[in-house]
Amino acid sequence: MEIAPGIHHIVTDLQHPTGVTNTYLIVGREGALFVDAGWNRPGEAKARIDYWEKLGKPPVKGIAVTHRHTPHWENAPAIQKACGNPPIIATFTEKAEIDARMQGGKVNRPVRDGETLSLGNLTAEFLDAPGHTYGSMAIFVRETRALFTGDNVMGTGSSVVNPGEGEIALFLQTMDKFLRYGPAVIYPGQGPVVSDPRSKINALIQHRKDREQQIVALLRESPRSVEQIVAELYAGVKAGVQHLARNQVISHLIKLEKENTVAIKDGLYLLG
């Protein structure tokens, strides 16, 4: 459905147990750009292609993949084949990760920060946005100040930053970068549209600062293991997401260790 002039949202199953990843189609006077491609589940690729066909098959200038996680690119090869072979676009950092797992396609156009794609009356600017992953990318439509954030910003709640895939420090830098761009609206990788971007981004920054302060406060009392920190900060968290909670604690500890705020000894973290 068209959720704003020239911005279309394609989702096929809001109740799927493995979650929903947003796919957007930005349509300008001289072409269109897909943003993320969704899971390769039965009917998912067809739904995206059918929607594009119902719009009259506007020439697709690219398929932008915001980051390496499978739900954001799995249908890209099928969409590419159906839409006249437009390039699959991602950052140089994510290209190898995506190419290694993508079947039937690859990233044809790796982009650097600030590169653009013209759709006629709309200009899509590709932004390096590390945090959720090292090579995450956002897309900023200059004329409307619409920002497509991938999973750095979620429509509801906060993003996860898993150790080895991204870093808290980079995430915070990206949030500051988003604020400098002054978006009028955020179209997130998952969840509903964010109509007050500044408040949302500031809340995400504050959430990370609060969590860090909580960890430091615990370590000021006594050295603790990761498991002990998780148990105190995430009491009552459902079993299915406990690994995510643990990963957030580890990611914060990595940041604090790099800043020489904490150290590790005999499996316990303590203030440095």
N, C-alpha and C positions, 0 to 999 in steps of 0.2 A: 504494500500500500504506500501511497505517497504521503509522507509525514511532514513534509515542508516542500516549498517550491523547488523542484529538481532533485529532491532527496527521497529515495524509495527504500523501504524496509522490507526484506524478504525473510520470513520465518515460517516454517512449515509445521512445526510440532512444539507447542509451548509446554507440553507435559512429559517430554521424553526424559527417562530417568538419568541419562548421561548428560543432561544439561542442554542448553540452547545457546548457540553462538549466533550473534547478529550478522547478517549479510546486508550490505547497503549497495544501492546503485545510484551513483551521482550522474545526473543527466543534464548536459549542457546543450547549447544550440548546435555544436559541431561534434558531439561525441559523448560517450559515457564511460564511467569508471566503476568497476566493481570494487568494493572494499570488503575483504574477507569472503570466504567461499563456503564455509560450513562443513559439517561432518559428511562423510560419504556413507550415508544411510539410505535405504531404499526410498527412491523418489525425491531425494534432496536436490541432487544436481538437476533433475528434470524440472523441478519446481522453479528453480532459479532461471533456467533457460526459457521455460514457458513464460515466465513473467516478463523477461526481456523481449520475447517475441510479441507479447500483447502490447508492449509499448511501441511496436513498429520497428523493432530491430535497430535501434540507434547504434551507429558504429562504436564498437567498444574499443577504447584506446588503451585499456590496460586492466589487469586484475591485481589489485594491491593486496598484499598479504602482510598483516601487521606484525606477525611474529611466528616463531617456529612451531608452536603447538598445533597439533593435527587438526583440531576443529576449525582452524582458520584458513586452511589451504586444501583440504582433501578433495574438494570438488573442482579445484582450479583447472586441472587438465581437461575435464569434461566440458567446462564452460569455455575454456580456450578453444577447444576443437569446434564447438558449436557456433562460436561467435567470430569466426574469421581469423583465428590465431593471433589475438592480441598478446602482448608480452605479460608474463607474470612478474610482478614487481615486488621486491623486498630489499632490505638493506644488504650491503656487502657482508656484514657480520652474520646474518641469518641464512644467507644463500647456501653455504655448505651444509648446515643442519637440515634445511628443507630439502635440498637436492638429494641428500642421502636417503631420504624416506619417501619422497614423492614418486608415485608410480605413474608413468605416462606423461611426465612433464618435468620441467625444471624452471628455476628462476631465470628468465631471459633478460631482464633488465634490473640489475642491482643498482641502487641509487644511493647517492650521498646526501647529507643534510642540505636542504635548501633547493634541491632540484625540483623542477616543476613539470606539470603536464597540463596543456591547454585543452579545455573542452569548449572553446569558443567564448562564451560569456562568463565562464567559470574557470578559475585557475586553481589546480590542486598542487599544493606545496608539500613535499615529502620531508618529514622531520625525523632526525635521529631522536629516539625517545627511550634510551636504555633504562632499565629498572626491573620491570616484570621479567624480561629477558635482556641479555646483553645487546641484542640487535633489534629490539622492538622499534617499530616505526609508527608515527602518527601522520595523519593527512589533514592539512589545514586548507580550507577553501577560502581564499583571500577575500573574495567579493562579499561573502555572507558571514565570514568569521566562524564558520562551522568547523569543529575539531573532532576528528575521528581518532579515538585514543587506543584502539585495541583493548587489551586487558590491563593497561596501566590505570585506567579509571573504569570502574564498574558502575552500572546504573544503580545498584544497591550494594551497600557494604564497601569493603576495601579489597584491593588487589592482593594477591599473594606474591611473595618474592622468595623463590626457592634457592637455597645455596647451590652454587655451581651453574645456575641458569641466569641469575641476575644479582643485583646488590641493592641494599637499602640506600646507601649513599647516592648511587646513580638514580634511583627512584626519586629521591628528594630533589636532586638537581633537575630532573625532568619535570617535576611538579612546578618548580620555580620557572622553568622555561615555558610551560603552558600558561602560567600567569602572565608572563611578559607578552605572550601573543594575544591575550585578552579575548578569548573566544566568547561568542554570544551564546553558543549552545554546544553541548558535547554529545556525540553519538558514540556510546561505549561499545566495547567488544561483547559484553553481555549485559542484559538488563535494560531498563527503560531509559529514555532520553533524559539527559541532565539539563534542566532549564536554567539553573543558577550555577554556572561553572566555577565562578570565583569562590563561592561558599563551599562547594563540593571539594575543590582542590585544597583549599585551606584546611578543611576538615581532615582530609587524607594526610596532610603534612602534620597536623596536630596529633592525629592518631599515632603516627609513627614516633613522634617526639614523646608522647605520653608513655608508649610501650617501652621505649628506651629508658626513660626515667624510672619506670617500675622495675625494670631489670637491675638498674644500678642501685636502686633502693634495697632490693633483696640482697645483692652482693655486699652492700655496706653492712648488713646485719651479720652475714657469714658467707663463706664460699659455698657454692652450690653447683650441682650437676645440671646438665640440660634438662634431664627428666624432672628434677626437683623444681626448676624454674617453671617448666610447662605445667606441672601439677598445681602450682600456686597461682599462676596467671590465667590458666585456662580450665579451671575447675568446672566440671559439668559439660564440657565440650563433647559432642557426640563422637562415638568411636570412629565413624567413617571419615571424620575430618581431623582426627588427632594428629595424623602425620603432617598435615598442613600447619597446625599450631606449632608442632615441634620445629618444623622448617623455619617458621617466622622467628622463633627464639634464636635458632642457630644463625640466621641471617643478621639479626641484630647483634649477636655476639661477635660475628665476623667484623662488622663495622666498628664496634667498640674496641676490638683487639687491634685493628689497623690504626686506630686513633690512640693506642696505648692507654686506653681507659681501663681495660681489663686484661688479665693474663690467665693462662690455664696451667694448673699444676695437679698432677695425679688425677686427672679426669674431672677436676673441679675448677670452676671459674671463680676468680677473685679480682677485686679492684687492683689495678696496677699501681 
